[in-house]
Amino acid sequence: MMKLWGGRFTKSTDSFTDHFHSSISFDQRMYKEDITGSMAHVDMLGKQGVIPVEDAKLIHKTLLEILDDIENGKVVFDEKAEDIHMNVETILISRIGDVGKKLHTGRSRNDQVALDIRMYVKEQITDIRKLMLELIEALNNIAEANINTIMPGYTHLQRAQPVTLAHHVLAYCEMFKRDIERLDDTYKRTNVMPLGSGALAGTTYPLDRSMVADTLGFAAITLDSMDGVSDRDFCVELLSTLSIIMMHLSRFCEEIILWSSHEFKFVELDDAYSTGSSIMPQKKNPDMAELIRGKTGRVYGDLMGMLTVMKGLPLAYNKDMQEDKEGVFDAIDTIKMCVPVFTNMIKTAVFKTDNMYNAAKGGFTNATDAADWLVKHGVPFRDAHAILGQLVLYCINNNTSLEDLSLDEFKAISPVFDETVYDAISVEKCVQARNIVGGPSPEYIKTLIQKNKEYLAK
C-alpha cells in the first residue's frame, strides 16, 4: 500500500522494515483516544473555517462509525499502515475519499501521539486510583475488626514491641494513600493538551487549541510546541508511581508469605488464592503473593526502560519515543492485575489471632515497657536500658520470661522494682500505653480508622 507520507520516496519500504517500524500491534489499544482526539480536532477545523463545516461533519460522523466498527470487531488493522493513527486515517479515506484527507490538516503524528498517550494515561490513572481506594477500604475494614488483636511488631525481622494487627495494616493504608497522592500529582501534569504543536514548530493555521482542550477535558494546553511533542515526563512519573505502588504491595506480600508459613502461623490464605505442589501433597503455597512480589521487578524494568529511552534524545520528537508505550502499557496492565488480586487475597485471609497474641508475649517484646517503668520511677534511661539488658540475659539463661520472674528476681538486679511492674509489662497494657498520635492504642486506632473512612468518602 502507498504510505500516506510516501510522496518523496521512490520505492516501498522493505517488508521486514514494515514489521520493525510498525507499532499497531500494541498502540491499537489507543483507538478510542485517537478517534476521540480526531473528532475534537476536526470539529475545531470546521469551526475555525480551516476546512468546510460540511466536510468536518462528514469526517466526524464517519469517525464515529469507525469507532463503533472497531468496538464490534469489524475492523482488522493493517501492519503496513504502521500505527493506530495511520490505520484510522486510512480507513477514513477508504470510506469518504478525498474529504478524509483533510482530517490531518494542522497536526502531525508527533502531537497526535502525544495527545493519545496523555488521554490514555489520564483514564488509566483514574481506574488505578479506584482500585487503590478499594484496597484501602479492605485494609481499613480488617483494621476495624482487629483493633484489639495483639501481635508482635518487628524490626530487623526480630520481635520488637507489641502492636496490633490494626496498627500494622493501617501502616499500609498510609503508604497507599501516599500512592494516590502521587497518582493525583501525575494526573495534573498529564492533564495538559499538546495538540496544535504540529511536528515541533506549531502551525500556520488559525487553530483554537483551547477549544480542543475543553472538548477533550484537559485543564490546560502545552506552552511550547517543542516540549509539547517531546515531553514524556508524565510517563516517567506514572511508571515511578506504579513502581512505588508495586514496592508497597511487594513488602506486604513478603509479610503475608512469612505469616502464612509454619514458622509464623499468623494467617491462613483462602484456597482461591493459594496453589499446591506437583510433588508434595501437604503444600499450600502463597503463589499469588509471590507473583505480585515477582512482578514488582517487571514494573521497575518498565521504569528503567523509559528513563533509558529518554535520556539521550535531543529535541524534539524522535522515533525512539515509540518505545514509550509498551512499558507504560505493561506497567498499567500489571498494576491492574496485581491490586485486585491482592485486595481479594487479603479480604479472604483468616488471621490466627491466638498465634499472634502468643508470639507477642514471647521474645521480650515488653522489655522497653519495663525500662520505661524504671524511668518513670526515677532511673535514668541509659541505666534502665542496662538493667533490662541484664534481666533479659537472666531470663535467657534461665529459660523464662520477664512476666514470669518473681519480684525478688526483679529486685536482685534493681531494688527500684515493685509489684506494679507486672501491670506495666502485660502486652495489653504495653499497647494501651502508647496512646499518642501514631501509636497502636485502641483509642488512637479508632480515630485513624474513622479518618480513613472520611478519606474514602471524599
N, C-alpha and C positions, 0 to 999 in steps of 0.2 A: 504494500500500500504506500501511497505517496505521503510522506511526512508533512504535517501542517507547517513545519519550519523548513522544508526542504528546497526552497526556491533557489538557493545559491549553490546547491550540491549537484554534481553531475552523475552520481551513481548512488545506489541504495547502500545502506549500512549492511555489514555482514550479519548473517542470521544469528551467529553467536553473540555478536555485539548487541543485537536487539535484545537478546535474553539478558546479557550482562547489564545493559543500560536500563532495562525496564524496572519499574517499581510497582506495577499494577498488582503483582501477587500479594503485596502487603498494604499498599496505600488505598486499595479499593474499599477498605473499611471506612474511609472518609467520604464516601459517595454522598451521604446526606449533607455533610458540611460543604462539600464542593458545590453541589447543586443549589443549596440554600444561599450560599455566598454569591453564586452566579445570578440568581434571581434578584437579589438585592442590588447587585451591580447593574444589571440590565434595566431595572426599574429606574435607577438613578440616571442612566444614559438617556432613557426616554424623557424623563422629567427635565433634564438639562438641555434637551434638543441636540444631543450628540448623535443620536440615531432617531429615526422616526418613531413616534409613540406606538404606531400600529405594529412596527417591527418588534419593539420591546415587548409589547403584549403577547405577540405570537411566540417569541422566544421564551418568555416566562411560562406561558401555557404549555409549551412543548417540554420544557424542563420539568414541570410538574408531572407530565405524563411519563417522562423517562424515570423520574424518581419512583413513581408508582410501579413501573415495569421492573425496575431493579429490585424493589422490595417484594415483588411477587415472583421473582426468579425467572423473569422473561428476558434478561439481558445477559449475554456472555461477553465478558471483557476480552479485549484483544491485546496480547503482549506487544504487538508491533506498534500499538498506539501509546506505548511507553508507560503512561501513568493514568491516574483517575481523571486528571484534568483534561488530557487529550482524548481519553476514551469518551467522556461525556460530550465534549465538543464535537468529536467525530460522529457520534450517534445523532446529535442535534442537527448537524449539517446534512446527514443522510436522510433526515426526516423533513426538513424545511428548506433545504438547498442554500442558496447564497445568503438568505436572511440570517441563517445560523452563523455565518462567518462574521457577523457584526458583533457577536457576543464579546469577543476578546478585545474590543476597542478600549483603549485606555488602561489596559492592565497587562501584566506579564505573568508567566507561570511563577516567577520569583515572589511577587507579592501575593499571588493566588495561593500558593502552597503555604506561605506564612500565615495567611488568613485561615486556611483549612485546619492547620495543626493547632492554631490558637483556639478555634472553635471547638475542636475535638477535645483538647486538654481541659477547657472550661467545663464541658459536660462531664468528663471523667472525674474531675476533681469533685464536682457535685455528687456524683454517685459514690465515690470513695468516702466522702465526708459522711454520707448517710450510713454506710457500713461501719464507720468508726463510732458513730453515735450509738448504733445498735450494740456494738461491743462494750462500750462504756456502760450502757444501761444494764447489760447482762452482768457485768462485774459489780455494779452498784447493787444489784439485787442479791448477788452472792454475799456481798458485804453486809447488807441489811439482815440477812438470815444468819450471819455468823459474827455478830457484834461481840459476843462473849465466848467465841471459840478460841481458846488459848493455844498457841503454838510457839515453837522456838523461832526467834529471829536469828539470822546468821550473818556473820562477817567472815570472810576467808573460807566460807563453807564450813565454819565451826560454829557450834551453838553459842550464841552471844547473850541475848536477853529475851525475856518473854514478850511476845507481842500477841496480836490476834490475827486470825485469818482475814477478818475485815480490814484491819490495818494493812495487811500485806497486799491484798488485791486492789485496795484503793490507791496504793502507790502506783500501780499500773494505770489506773484511771487518770492520775495526774500526767503520766507520760503521754497517754493517748490524747488528752486534752491539749497538750502542747503540740502534738502532731496535727491536730485540727487547726490550731492557730497557724502552723506553718503552711498547711493546705490553703487556708484563707489568704495568707500573705502572698503565696504563689499565685492564687487566683487574681489578686489585684494587679499584678504585673503581667499576667496573661491577658487580662481584660482590656487590651489596647488594640485598636484596629489598624492593620498595616496596609490594607488595600488602597491603591492610589499612589503607592510608592513606585509603581512601574518596575522596570528591571533593576534600577538603582537610583535613577535621577528624576523620578516623578514623571509627569506627562504634560503635554501642551493642551489637553482637553480641559474644559471647564467642569471638572468633576466636583461633586458635592460629597466629600468624604464623610462629613458629619451625618448626612442623611443615611449613608450606608451603615455607619456605626450604630445609629439609632435603630435602624431596621433590624440589625443583627444582635442588638443587645449589648454592645460594647460601651464601656464607660468613657472612653477617650480614643483619640487617634494618635498614631505614631507621629513624632515631630520632625524626624529626619529620615528621608527616604532610604539612604544607605543603611542606616540602622534598622529601618523597617523590614528590609528584605533579608538582613543577615543576622538579626538578633535571634538567638536560641537560648538566651539566659533562662527563660521561663521553663524550658525543657530540662535544663540542668537543675534548676531549683526543684522542679517536680521530682526528678529522679533522686535528688538529695533527700527530699522529704519522704519519698517512698522507701528509700534505704533506711532512714531512721525509724519509720514505722516497722519495717521488717526486723530491724535490730531489736526493737522493743518486743515484738512478737517472739523473736528467737530467744530472748532472755527468759520470757515467761515459759516458753516451750521447754527450755532446758530445765527449769524448775519442775514442770509437770513430769518430765521424763524421770527426774530424780525421785520426785514424790511418789510416782507410780511403781517404783522399784521395790523389791522385797526388803531392801535395807531401810527404806523410809516408811513405806506403807501409809502414806498420808492421803492418797487419793486412788480411787478406782475409776478408770475411764470406761465409758459406755462401750459395749461391744461394737456399736456402729462406728466408732472412731478408733478402733484397735484392729490389729491383724494378728495372725498366728504364724507359727514356724512350719516350714515344709518338712522338718525332720523331728523337731522337739514338740511333742503334743501338749506339754504343760504351758507353753509360752503364750503370753498375751502382750504384744509389743505396742508401744505408743507411736506407731508409724506416722500418724498424721502430724503429731508434734515434731517428729524427727524430720519429716518432709518440709514443714514450714521452716525449721531451723536450717535445713539444707538450701532451700530456695532463697534464703536471705543472701547467700553468696551470688546467686544469679542476678538479683536486683543490684547488688553492689557492682557487678560486672557491667550492667547496663549503664550505670552512672559513670564508671571509668571509661567506658567506650565513648560516651557522649563527650566527656571532657577531652579525651584524646582526639576525637574528630575535630573539635572546635579550636584546639589550642594553637594551631599554626595557620589559620585561614586569614588571608588578607581581605579587606573589604572589596566588593560587597558580597554578593551571592557566589558560592562555589558549589560544584556538583557534589562535593564531599557531604554537603548537608542532606543529601538524600539518605545518608546513613543515620540521620537523627530519628527516623520514625520507628524502625524495628525495635530499637532499645526502649523507646518510650512505650510502644505498644506492648512489648513483652513485660515490662515492669508493671504496667497497669493491669494486664491480664493476670499476672502473678499475685498482685495485691488483692484483686477482686476474687481470686480463688482462696487465698490464704485467710483473709479476715473472716469471711463467713464460716469456713471450716473451723477456725479457732473458736469463734463465738459459740457455735453449736457444740463443739467438743467440751468447752468449759461449762456451758449451761447444763449439760447432761452428766457431768462428772459428779461422783459421790465422794465427799470429803470424809475421811475417817478421823473424826474429831477426838475420839478417845486416844488414838495413837499420837495425835498432835499434842494433846494435853500431857500425856506421859513423857513425850520427848522434851517438852518444855520444862518438866520437873527434873530432867537429867542434865548433865553437862554443866552444872553450876551456873545456870542462867541467872540465878538470883544473887550472884556474888557482888555485882555492882550495887544492888539494893542494900546488901549487908554493909558494904563500905559507906554508902550514903547514910545509913543509920548511925554509924560511928561519927561521921562528920556532923550530923545533927546533934550529936551528944558531945561535941567539943573537940573531937580528934581532927587534926589537920588531914586534908585529903591524902597527901602522899603517905602519911603514916597509916591511914586507914587502908589505903591500897596495899601496903606491905603486909599489914595484919591479915587481910583477906587472902593474900597470896599464900601466907603460911597456913591458914585454915584450909584452903583448897588442897594444898600439898598434904596436909594431915589427913584429909578425907580420902585422897587418892591412895595413900599408903595404908589406910585402914578400911578401904572399900566401903565407904559410907558417903553420906551427902550432908550438906550444911543443915538442912531442916531436921536431920536425924541425930545431930550432935546434941549431947547434953549441955545444960547451961555451964556445968563445971568445965567441960571441954572448951567451950567458948571462952570462959574466964581464964583458962590456963594460958591463953595467948593474949587476951586483953581483958583486964578487970573492968573495963567500961561496960561490957555487955551485961544486959539484964534480960528478964523473960520477955520483954516487949519485942525483942529482935525476931522472935518466931513469927509474930504477926506481920512484921515488915517484909520477911523473905518468902512468904507464901506467893506462889506465882500469880494468884488472883490479885493480891494487894500490889504486887510489882507492876501489874498492868494498870490497875486503877490509879496508882500514884502518879502516873505520867499523864496528867490531865491538861498540860499546856497545849497550845495550838501546835498540831503536828504529831502529837503523841497517840498511843494506842488506847487510851482510856475510853470506856464505853460512852461517856458523856461527850467527849470530843468527836468520836467516830460518828455518833448520831448526827452531829451538826454537819460533818463533812458529807455524809450521805444525803442530807437534805440539800446542801449546796449543789451536789451533783444532780439531784432531781430538778432543781431550778435551772441549772445549766442545760439539761436535756430538754426542758420545756420551752426554752427560748425559740 
